[in-house]
Amino acid sequence: VVSTQSTGRTHRGYYGHFVVADGKMVVSGSIDNSVIVWDVKTGKKLHLLKEHSHYVQGVTWDPLGEYICSLSSDRSLCIYEAARGNLIHNVSKHRREKKKVEKDSDD
């Protein structure tokens, strides 16, 4: 559980948390399929990111703290703009669909 003493806010069942280089934000991923960006000082949620359809297995920041990356058991990887929480890119493992091939008959 990610929690802050000042507010008592939590993110249950988290799979990782990383503080950005400037020490102002922390990101967590959870079994409730969400990613939360927190303000370290106040403990308030800055962004609630709910792009995944299954639990979040990991989260991290880019080295400059501009982007957040999350990986889920739904086989997707999401990249967000950290400042605004906007989804920039979603990479998913697509299932190959078998297409029924119909033959034309010359009858």
Protein Blocks (a to p, Z undefined) as FASTA:
>chain_A
ZZdfklopacehiabdcddfklpaccdddfkopacdddfklopafbdcdfbfbdcfbdcd
dfkopaccdddfkopacdddfklopafbdcddddddddddddddfZZ
